[in-house]
């Protein structure tokens, strides 16, 4: 797919979204979406591809690692 861009955002950004997986809802807020770079700037962990024809985004493992997901084995 190619290279991605991260965007600089205000460090006081207040944002959240909810992901639904198999009827389970997980809300993610700015504590996992905004990363302080330690130099007075912050970046969003949401990345977009440099190729404008690619419409997907990458959310990264920062927020996913905060979720404990159990996927049961398929039924026989």
Secondary structure, 3 states (H helix, E strand, C coil): CCCEEEEEECCCCCCEEEEEECCEEEEEEHHHHEEECCCCCEEEEEEEECCCCCCCEECCHHHHCCCCCCCCCCCC
